[in-house]
Amino acid sequence: MIRKTFKYLSFLIILVIGCSKKPIDYRNKFCGTYDFIYTEIPWTINNGFSPPIEGKYTGTVYYNIKEDNDIIYINFKWGLTSEYRINKQGDISGCGGNGHFQKRKSVTFEYGTSSCGGGHGGGYYYTVTGTKKHMFDI
């Protein structure tokens, strides 16, 4: 009996320590895999805005457990991840833009690559909508 209990407790401890999410963190409900649809509008100071480019990407919403309690990352395009502050209601804001999560199902936001200083000669502006792929992702 003691041996079974020890095995169970050992397994439970390994499981809890191995998780990449904090067990009680409001950001968990927003994290997961999303199907993103984005509109990308490139611009340069000399040529103005170029025609919009539409794309789709399966990306992730996640956070780093070692960082601030209100930071999330949204990877909505290959090679591009944006950082946002998030509140318990799902409102996001950051250097590149802002947006909102609709319950646990979707997110809409804007992101500008030159909104944080730099990029004065050009950049990209994105409008993004994401739908959570698996409702059991937490």
C-alpha positions in Angstrom: 0.0 0.0 0.0 2.8 2.4 0.9 4.6 1.6 -2.3 1.5 2.3 -4.4 1.0 5.6 -2.7 4.7 6.6 -3.2 4.4 5.7 -6.9 1.2 7.7 -7.3 2.7 10.8 -5.5 5.9 10.6 -7.5 3.9 10.5 -10.7 1.8 13.4 -9.6 4.8 15.5 -8.6 6.5 14.8 -12.0 3.3 15.7 -13.8 2.9 19.0 -12.0 6.5 20.0 -12.3 6.7 19.1 -16.0 3.7 21.3 -17.0 4.6 24.4 -18.9 1.6 26.4 -17.6 0.8 27.6 -14.1 -2.1 25.5 -12.7 -4.0 28.6 -11.7 -3.4 31.4 -14.2 -6.2 33.3 -15.9 -4.1 33.3 -19.2 -4.5 29.5 -19.5 -8.0 29.9 -20.9 -6.7 32.0 -23.8 -3.7 29.7 -24.7 -3.8 27.1 -27.4 -3.7 26.5 -31.1 -5.5 28.9 -33.4 -6.3 29.1 -37.0 -5.4 32.7 -38.0 -6.5 34.8 -41.0 -4.6 38.0 -41.4 -4.4 40.9 -43.8 -0.9 42.3 -44.2 -0.5 45.8 -45.6 3.2 46.7 -46.4 4.1 50.4 -46.6 7.2 52.5 -47.3 7.8 56.2 -46.9 8.5 56.6 -50.6 5.7 54.4 -52.1 3.0 54.6 -49.4 0.8 51.5 -48.9 1.1 48.5 -51.2 -1.9 46.3 -52.0 -3.0 44.1 -49.0 -1.9 40.5 -48.8 -4.2 38.0 -47.2 -2.9 34.8 -45.5 -3.8 31.9 -43.2 -1.6 30.4 -40.6 -2.1 27.9 -37.7 -0.3 29.4 -34.8 -0.3 29.5 -31.0 -1.1 31.8 -28.1 1.2 31.1 -25.1 3.0 32.7 -22.2 6.3 32.2 -20.4 5.8 31.1 -16.8 9.0 32.8 -15.9 7.9 36.3 -17.0 5.2 38.8 -16.0 1.8 37.5 -15.1 0.1 39.6 -17.7 2.1 39.0 -20.8 1.1 36.6 -23.7 2.6 35.9 -27.0 0.7 35.4 -30.2 2.4 33.6 -33.1 -0.1 34.5 -36.0 2.3 34.3 -39.0 5.3 32.1 -39.7 8.3 33.8 -38.2 6.2 36.6 -36.5 5.2 36.6 -32.8 3.8 39.6 -31.1 3.8 40.4 -27.4 0.8 41.8 -25.5 -0.4 42.6 -22.0 -3.7 40.8 -21.2 -6.2 41.3 -18.5 -8.7 38.8 -17.1 -11.4 40.0 -19.5 -9.3 39.1 -22.5 -8.4 42.7 -23.6 -4.9 42.8 -25.1 -2.6 45.8 -25.7 1.0 46.2 -26.6 3.5 48.2 -28.4 2.3 47.0 -31.8 -1.5 47.3 -31.3 -4.5 46.0 -29.4 -7.4 43.6 -29.5 -9.7 41.3 -27.6 -10.4 37.6 -27.0 -14.0 36.6 -27.3 -14.4 34.1 -24.5 -12.2 31.1 -25.1 -13.1 30.8 -28.8 -11.5 33.5 -30.8 -9.3 36.6 -30.9 -9.1 39.7 -33.1 -6.3 42.3 -33.0 -4.2 44.8 -34.9 -0.5 44.8 -35.1 1.9 47.3 -36.6 5.6 46.5 -36.9 6.7 50.2 -36.8 4.4 51.2 -33.8 7.2 50.7 -31.3 9.8 53.1 -32.7 12.1 52.3 -35.5 10.8 51.4 -38.9 10.4 55.0 -39.9 11.1 54.1 -43.6 8.4 51.4 -43.8 6.8 48.5 -42.1 3.7 46.3 -42.1 0.3 46.7 -40.6 -1.8 43.6 -39.8 -5.4 42.9 -38.9 -5.8 39.5 -37.5 -8.6 37.1 -36.5 -8.0 33.8 -34.9 -10.3 30.9 -34.1 -9.3 28.4 -31.4 -8.7 25.1 -33.1 -9.3 22.7 -30.1 -11.7 23.8 -27.4 -9.8 21.5 -24.9 -6.6 23.5 -25.3 -6.2 25.5 -22.1 
